Amino acid sequence: MTEFFGTFVRLLTWALTIAIVARALMSFVSPLGRDPVSAFLIQVTEPILAPIRQFLPQSPLDFSPLIAIILLQLISRVLLRLA
């Protein structure tokens, strides 16, 4: 059971990290997010990024993806140690 949990946590962390990086990169290609790939990435990552943005000061650069990835890695390490 713990091996399954560890694999699940690793895969989920990896998938969310890839989605966040892809969204950040897609924001340069399609800033309005009107294509299907951007819309999917926004739908997947917005529940993670929106709460982080509330605590960050307004700036031209969005640091929420970086903070989200760091938090995902930290939470993943904690969960893997507890398992």
Phi, psi and omega per residue, in radians:
M1 nan -0.733 -3.123
T2 -1.213 -0.534 3.088
E3 -1.156 -0.703 3.085
F4 -1.104 -0.787 -3.137
F5 -1.072 -0.786 3.135
G6 -1.085 -0.759 3.107
T7 -1.114 -0.737 3.125
F8 -1.078 -0.806 -3.127
V9 -1.100 -0.758 3.140
R10 -1.103 -0.797 -3.133
L11 -1.155 -0.718 3.120
L12 -1.124 -0.768 3.107
T13 -1.082 -0.770 3.136
W14 -1.092 -0.816 -3.097
A15 -1.122 -0.753 3.134
L16 -1.181 -0.661 3.099
T17 -1.102 -0.789 3.113
I18 -1.084 -0.732 -3.141
A19 -1.118 -0.709 3.138
I20 -1.169 -0.759 3.114
V21 -1.127 -0.754 3.130
A22 -1.084 -0.703 3.118
R23 -1.126 -0.728 3.124
A24 -1.089 -0.726 3.122
L25 -1.215 -0.691 3.140
M26 -1.158 -0.414 3.128
S27 -1.138 -0.378 3.065
F28 -1.411 -0.589 -3.085
V29 -1.450 -0.815 -3.084
S30 -2.332 1.385 -3.028
P31 -1.111 -0.450 -3.133
L32 -1.472 -0.284 3.090
G33 1.200 0.633 -3.086
R34 -1.591 -0.185 3.099
D35 -1.514 2.794 -3.045
P36 -1.071 -0.638 -3.128
V37 -1.166 -0.820 3.124
S38 -1.103 -0.727 3.137
A39 -1.076 -0.714 3.106
F40 -1.126 -0.803 -3.125
L41 -1.108 -0.670 3.097
I42 -1.134 -0.759 -3.131
Q43 -1.101 -0.637 -3.115
V44 -1.347 -0.691 -2.986
T45 -1.669 -0.353 -3.076
E46 -1.053 -0.665 3.091
P47 -1.083 -0.373 3.110
I48 -1.558 -0.751 -3.020
L49 -1.396 -0.607 -3.067
A50 -1.038 -0.822 3.123
P51 -1.117 -0.563 3.127
I52 -1.192 -0.692 3.137
R53 -1.071 -0.506 -3.136
Q54 -1.110 -0.498 -3.091
F55 -1.657 -0.144 -3.134
L56 -1.643 2.525 3.057
P57 -1.208 2.670 3.108
Q58 -1.143 2.273 3.068
S59 -2.681 2.833 3.129
P60 -1.142 -0.452 3.125
L61 -1.743 2.362 3.132
D62 -1.665 1.896 3.138
F63 -1.606 0.021 -3.100
S64 -1.073 -0.625 3.076
P65 -1.083 -0.729 3.122
L66 -1.090 -0.815 3.136
I67 -1.140 -0.680 3.129
A68 -1.096 -0.733 3.136
I69 -1.150 -0.728 3.102
I70 -1.090 -0.787 3.121
L71 -1.120 -0.705 3.093
L72 -1.047 -0.745 3.139
Q73 -1.135 -0.741 3.131
L74 -1.126 -0.802 3.131
I75 -1.117 -0.684 3.111
S76 -1.088 -0.757 3.129
R77 -1.125 -0.699 3.109
V78 -1.118 -0.807 -3.132
L79 -1.118 -0.656 3.139
L80 -1.224 -0.555 3.081
R81 -1.263 -0.578 3.128
L82 -1.282 -0.452 -3.091
A83 -1.316 nan nan
